[in-house]
Amino acid sequence: MRTTFSIRRAALVFAAVGALALTGCGGDGDGKKKSGDDSGKGTDSASTVDLPKLDGENISVAAVWTGPEQANFTKVLDEFEKRTGASVTFVPAQDPIINFLGTKIAGKQPPDVAMIPQVGAIQQAAAKKWTKPVGPEARAQLGQNYAEVWQELGKVDGTQYGVYFKAANKSLIWYNAAAFDNAGASEPKTWKDFLTTAETISASGVTPVSVGGADGWTLTDWFENVYLSQAGPEKYDQLAKHEIPWTDPSVKDALTTLAELFGKPELIAGGADGALQTEFPASVTQTFTGGDQPKGAMVFEGDFVSVNIAQTEAKIGTDAKVFPFPAVGADSPVVTGGDAAVALKDTKGAQALLTWLASSDAAKIWAEAGGFISPNKGLDLKAYPNDVQRTMAQALIDAGDDVRFDMSDQAPQSFGGTPGKGEWKILQDFLKNPKDIAGTQKQLESEAVKAYKS
């Protein structure tokens, strides 16, 4: 799931993020609280949610999260266990999660709850009658803690099925400060300036941009940021609903703009072939290792990049800094994403877990751990470990109902969310051959027609 909101207002907020450059953070920049500094955590308070006693009940939760994300989510589940007496098991899932869940359901072993990262996947699961409606306790938490748009995004035909727990701003460029300093480069504000900055860094002997092309979802994010800024939100909404075809001139314009980067292999770490073999986590870590001579000086993706930076020796705020995705049109784009919990079993435990995940108590646990932004407006911003994450979270909350979901996540999963197929595969082919813009458009439209009809 990725969302877009209030373009001009959010652009102003994230311009402030760029100015902060992650300095002056409440914590030490790596998600850990400084000794004697309470600014990075909210004060302890009474529970904001009532949960039932579930002694002896076993609950399973499936999600595609791995590594630090899985570890942080486990902390949230651990607290649920303490409060209810239930035993919760994390079930590692694979993309596309709909296929994974289909296999589990066919084998009569569905998890109690699944964390689904696409709006289209929630709709598919509901259409297959896999999901169970959200109960009254969880709906009460949603009504108390969430803007109407976040509730609507979890509904299918008016019935609440999803509880959005995790969100992310996916319109950020993170950069190696030493490589920038060595090249004499500065933070760009426009796409034209971004390309100039890339050339400046390249001239210093460092490849400027690290692209995680092995994961097709990162390429959809590249396209969506360019398209939103260049074509505007109205066209964006139309393309997301397939009300205009992928052969529309606005798509040609966005691909042409993206080709200004993808068409210069010397600007991409490892060239196109190298990028297509680089998974997202590696695209981050290779940007923040090697001092001022990294494999890539910049990497594009969301606030969750901080989780992967923490796996290097780089310190956020000094070694690793950030600026908003550069404006292609009048404004910088703002695209966010996230994950919703859905119940696959109509049990007391599954409903209690949805209630828990809709609470500000649950959001606070992961917020304090870092690498997380919540759409929960009841969460005290003091829970976030630094000023930058607080700013990002505040922008999301301030956007209120001016939220739009990520385009590929609104699409049927066969088109917008399946490795090796649909938009993911076509944009990987485009990264390899960015000259074939017309052919790329035809392939996108052909696959979209099939997916939206099914």
N, C-alpha and C positions, 0 to 999 in steps of 0.2 A: 504494500500500500504506500502510495506517495500522494501528497496533497499539495494544492496551490492555494494561496490565500492573498487577499487584499494587496494587489501588486504594489501600488505606490506606497501605501502605509508600511507594509512589511519591508519594502526596499529601504525605506528610511531607517527602520529599526536595524536592519542588517548592515546598513552603512555604518551604523554606530558600532556594530560588532567588528567590522573591518578596522575602524579607528582604534578600537580597544586592542586589536591584534593579540588578544589573549593575555595582555599584560594586566597587572593589577588584580589578578584573580583572587578570590576569597581563599582558595586552597593553594597548594604548591604547584598546581597545574597538571598533576598526574592523577587527579581524582582522590588524593589522600589529604586528610586534614592536617594542617600544621599544628605542632605542639603548642597548646595554649591559645589556639585560635578557634572560636566557636562559630565563626561567621559562615562556615561551609555547611552547617547542619541546623535543621530546625530544632526548636526546643521540644522536649518530650511533652506529650499531651495525652489526655485520655483517648481511648479508642473512639474512632468516628463511625464504627460499623459493628453491628451485632451479628454474630455468627453462631450457628447451632453446634451442639456437641456431636461429634462424629466418631467417638471412640470405636476403634476396630474397623472402620470403613477404609477401604483401599480405593484410591483415585489415581487414574493415569492421565497425564497431560502430554500431548504430542506437539512438537514445535521443530522448526528447521534450525533453531539456534544452536551454535556450537561454541566452544572455547569460552572466552570471557562473558559473552552474552548468556550462554547457558548457565555459567556459574552465578551470574548476578540474578537471573530468573530463579535459580534454585534457592537463593536467599529469600526471595518472596514466598516461595512455596514452603520453605522451612518455617517461616513465621505463621503461615496458615496452619501447618501441622501443630504448632505449639498452642494456637488458640482454639483449635477444634478437636484435637486428639486423633485426627485422620492420618493415614499414611499415604503420601503422594509420591508417585513414580514418574520421572521424566522419561518420555519416549522419544528418542531421536528420530526425526522425520527427514524425508528427502523432498527436493523440488522435482516436479510440481506436487505440492502437498495433496491436491485433490486426488491424484493417482495413488499416492501413498495411502490415503484414507480409504479409497475405493478397495484397495487390496485388503486392508484390515477389516473392512466391513464385509467383504466377500468371505473372508475367513472367520467371520463371526467373532472378531476380537477388536472391535473399535475402541479407541481410547475414550475416556469419559469426556474429555475436553480437548480441543485442538486450537492452537494459535494460528490463525489464517492471515497471511500477509497481502491478500488481494480482495478487493470488493467483488470482482467477478467470481472469485472462488467461493465466497460466501453465498452468492446468488446461485451458483451451480450446486452447492451442497444442499441448499434449501429446496431447489427444484428436484433433487434426487430424494428428498425427504429424509436426509441423513441427520439434519440438525433439529434440535428441540428449541421451542420458544424460550426466551429469557423469562425467568420467574419474577414475581412481584417485588421481592427483596432487592434483586439486582436492578430492576427497572427503577426502583426508588433511589438507589445510589446514582444511577445514570441521570435521573431528573435533577438530583441535587448537585451533581458534580460536573456535568457535561453540557456544552452548548448544544442546541437543538440539532445542528448539522451533524455532530458526531453521533448522536442517537440515530438520525435518519440514515447515516451511512451503514449502520448495522442492521437496518430493516430490509425486509424483502416483502413486497406487497403489503406494507403496513404492519407487518409482524416483526417484533424485535428478536433478532437471532444473534447479533454480535455485540460484544462489549469491547470497545477499543481501549487497549491498555498502554501501548507504546507508540509514540510518534517520533518523527525525526525530520529535521530540516535537511533537505538534500540539494541545496543550492550554495555550496561552499567550495572554495578552492583552498586547500591546505598547502603550505609551502615550507621548504627548508630555508630557514632564515640565513644560515651561513652561505648557502649557494647564492641566494639573492644578494647578500652583502658583497660577496666575492665578485659578482657580475655587475654590481652597481645598479641593480634592478629595483624597481618600486612596484607597489601594488597597483595593478591596472583596474580601471573602473568600467571600461567599455571593451567589447570584443576586439575592436581594432587595436586598442592598447594592449590587450592580452596577447595577441599575436606578436606585437612589437616586443613585449617583454620576453616572450618565448625565444624570439630571435636573439635578443640581447644575452640571454642566459646561454643559448647555444654557442654564441660567439666566445663565451668565456671557457668553453670546453666541457660543459655539463649539458646532458640531454634535458630539455626543459619539462616535459610532461610524461608522467607515468599513467598508463591506462590499463585497467584490469579487464581486458577484452575477453578473457576466458569465461567470464561471467557476463552473459548477454544483458542482464538487467542494468549493468552500469552503462551500457551503450544506449539503452532506452532513456536513461536519465540524462545523458548528454543531449540526445535529440530533444527531449521534452523541455529542458531549460532553454535551449536555443529557440525552439518553436514558440514557447510561451512568450518570451521576450520579444521575438520578432513579429509573430502573427497576432498576438494579443489574446486575452482570455476568451473572447467570444468565439473566435476560430478554434481555439483550444478545446472548448466545450463541444463544438460541432464535430471535430475530428475524433474526440474521445467517444462520442456516441455513434460514430460512423455515419453522421448526417451529411458529411462531405467525404468524397473519396480520397484515398491516399495519393491519387494522381492530381490532386488539387495543386495549383501553382504555389500555394503557401508551403506545402510540403517540399516542393522543389527548392524554394528559397531557403528553407531551413537546412536541407541536405547540402545545398551549395555552400552555405555558411560553415557547416560542420566539416565539409571537405577542405576548407582552408587550413584546418589543422590536420585532419586525417590524411590529406593528400601530400603532406610533407613528412615522410617517414623519419627524417633526421630530427624532427621535433618530438618524436615519441620514443620512449625507452624501448630498445630492442626492435624498433620499427613496427610495422603492422604484424609481422609474424611473431615477434617477441611479445607484443601486447596480447595477441590471441592465445598465447600460452601462459599469460600472467593472470592468476586469480586475484580477486579483489584484495584479500589480506596482504598478499605479496606486493601489490601495487602501492600499498601504504608503507609497509616496512622498508621497501627498497628506496623510498623517498626520504626516509629519516635514519638511514644508516650510511656510513661512509663519510661522515663529517660534511665538509663543503664540496665533496666530490661524490654525491649520491648517483644512483642509476637514473633518477629523475628528480627534478627540482620541485615539481608541483604535482599534486594528485587531487582529482575532483571527486567529491562525494560528501555525505552528510556529517552531522555532528558525531555520529557513531565512529567516525574515523579515529576519534580520540582513544577508543578502546584498543585499536591496533597500534597506535603510536605508543601506548603504554607498554607494548611488548618490545619496544626498542629502548635505547638509552636516551633518546631525545626527550626534552622537557617542553611541555606545552607552555607557550608564553615567552620562551627564550629561543629554543631550537626549532620549534614548530609553531607557525603562525597561520592565520586564516584571513581570507577576504571573501566578500560575496561574489557569486557567479557574475561575471561581467555582463553588462547590458548590451544586447544585440540591437534592440529597439530603444524605445524611450526609457524603459526602466529595467533594472535587474530583475530576473525572475525569482520567485520563491516557490520551491516544490518541496513538499514534505511527504513522509511515508510513515508506516506503522503497522501494527498487528492487532487483530481482534480475536478475543476468545469466543468460541462457540461450543455449546454442549452437544455431544453426540449420544448421550444417554440421559434419560429424564430421571435422574436420581437426586436424592437430597444432597449428596456430596458434590455432584457436578454443579448444581444450582448455587450451592454455598460458595464454591470456588469462583463462579462468575460474580457473585456479590462481592467477594473479597477483592477481585481484580478491578472492580468498578469503584473501589474505595480509595480515598486519599492516603490511608494507612499503607496500603500495598504499594502505591506509587512512590511514596516517600522512601521505601527501602531501596528500590533500584535507583531513584534519583540521587540518593546519598552515595551510592557506589559509582556513579558517573556513567557516561556513555549512553544516556537515556534522556528523553524528553517526554513528558506526559501531557495528554490533552485534558487532564483532570484539573479543572479550575479551582477545586478545593484544596489542592496541594500547596502548602506554604513554599514559596520560592526559595526560602532559606535552606531548604533541603538539598538544593543543587550545590555541587562542590566548588563552583567558581562563578564569577560574574558573567562570563560569556554564556555559559549554559543557562543561567538565569535570564539573560537577555533573549536568548533563543526561545526559551519556554514562555516568557512573557509575550513575545511576538505572536506565538501560536495562540495563546489564550486571548490576547487582545483582538485577534482576527475574528473571534466570535463565529458567526454563521457565514462569514465570507470565505469559506473553505471549499476548495475543489480537490478531488482526488487525483492522484497520479494517473496519467492517461493509460498506460499499459495495464495498470491494475484494475481499471474499469472495464477493460476488454475481456472477452472470454479467455480463459486461461490457455487454451490451445493457441491463441494468437499472441497474447501479451505476457504469458508467464510460464512458458515451457522451454527448458534448456534444449538447444539443438533444433528448435522449430519456430515457426512464426516470426514475430518481430525480433526476437532475440537472435535467431540464426541469420535473418536477412540483414540486420545491422552489423553482425559480425562479418558477413560477406562484404558489406559496404565499407567497413574499416579496411578490409584487404584490397578493395577496388573502389575507391571513392569517386572515380571518374564516371562510373555507370549510375548516374543519378536517375535517369529515366527508367532503366531496368530495375533499379531498387524500388522505385515507386510502383511499378507494375506488379512486382512480386508482393509488396506489402498489401496492395489493393486486392490481389487475387486471394491471398491468405486471409485477409480481413473478411472478404465476402463469404468465404466458406465458414469461418469461425462464427460470424454474427448470425448466420442462417441456422447453425446447428443448435 
